[in-house]
C-alpha cells in the first residue's frame, strides 16, 4: 500500500462501533500496484471501526432503504441484536417479502470485521 495512503488512513481515529456504507459496490476495492486491494472497508478499519457493512454490487434505493430500516430496528430497537444478527434477520425478513424476495435486493450487503 502506498505509504502516503497508509499514513493518512492510520492517522484518522474513529470512535465508532459500526460503519454502514449502503451505497453501490461500497465493499469493492481497487487493485493497488498489483499487490493488494484498497477500499473503503479497509480504510474505515484502519481508522478504528471494528465492523463495516458494505454492498458488493449495485443496489436499488427502495429495497436498500427497506433493508436498512429493518436492520436498524433490530439492532437499536427492543431486540438489541448484534450488527451481524440484525443484518441477517433483516435479510431473512426481506427474502420472505414477495416484493423483495430476490437475493438481488438483500444479498449484496455483508458485515466485515468483528461479528459481535
N, C-alpha and C positions, 0 to 999 in steps of 0.2 A: 504494500500500500504506500502511496506517496506520503513522505514524511510530513509535508505541509497539511495534507488532509487529515492524517492521523493526529497531528498536534492540535488542529482546530477542533476535531470531534472529541478528543480526550479532554480538552480544556473546558468544555461545556458540561456542567453538572446539573442534572435534572432531579429534583426531589419528588419523584413520582413513583407510583406502584405499577402503572399501566399506561401505555400509549396505544391509541386506536387510530389507525390510518384507513379510513373507509373509502378511499379513492381507488380508481382503477389501477391495477397492477402495482400497488404500493409495496408489495413484498418482493418484487423482482429487482435484481441488481444488475449492474453493468460490469462486464469483464474489464479489469484494470491491468494493463500491461501483461495480459495473458497469464496472470498468476492467481488472481483472486477476484471474487465478486464483491463489489462495493455497492451498498444500497442504503435506503433509509432505515431498514431494520437494524443493520449493523451500526449505523451512526447513532441511533437512539440507545442502543445497548451500550456502546462505548460511553455515552453520556450519562449512563447510570440507570436507565429504565430496565427493570428486570424482566418485563414482559411487553411484547408488542403484538397487536392484532393487525394483520395486513391482508390484502387480497392478492390473488395470484393471476387473475385475468380481469378483463373489462367487466364492470358491474353497472347495472341499471339503477337509477336513482330511487325509484319507488320500492322495489324489493330490498334494496340496501337499507333504506330508511326503516322499513318494517323489521328487518333483522336487527338493526341497531337498537330500536325501541325495545324489542323482546330481550335482547342481550342485556341492556342496562337495567331493565325491570328485574331480571333475575339476579343480577349482581348487586344492585343498590336497593332493591325492594326488600320486603319481609324475608325472602328466602336467604338473602346474603350469600349467594353461591360464589365460589371462586371464579375468576375470569374464564378458566378452562371449562368448568361445569356450566357456567352461564352461556357461553358461546355454543357449546354442544346442545344444551337444552333449547336454545333459540333456533338452532339449525334443525333439530328434530321436529320442533313445532312448525317451522316453515315447510318442512318436507311433507307434513300432513295436511297442509292447507292447499286445496285444489289450485288456487291462483299461483302458488309459488313452489309446487312440489318438484319441479325440475331442479336437479342439482346446480344447474347454471345460475340460479338465483341465490342460493345459500352456501354452496360448497367452496367458493373462491376464498372464503375467509378462514385463516388459520391463526393460531396463537403460537408465537415463538418465544422461547425463553423459559423461565421457571413456571411450572404449571400450577403451583399452589398460590 
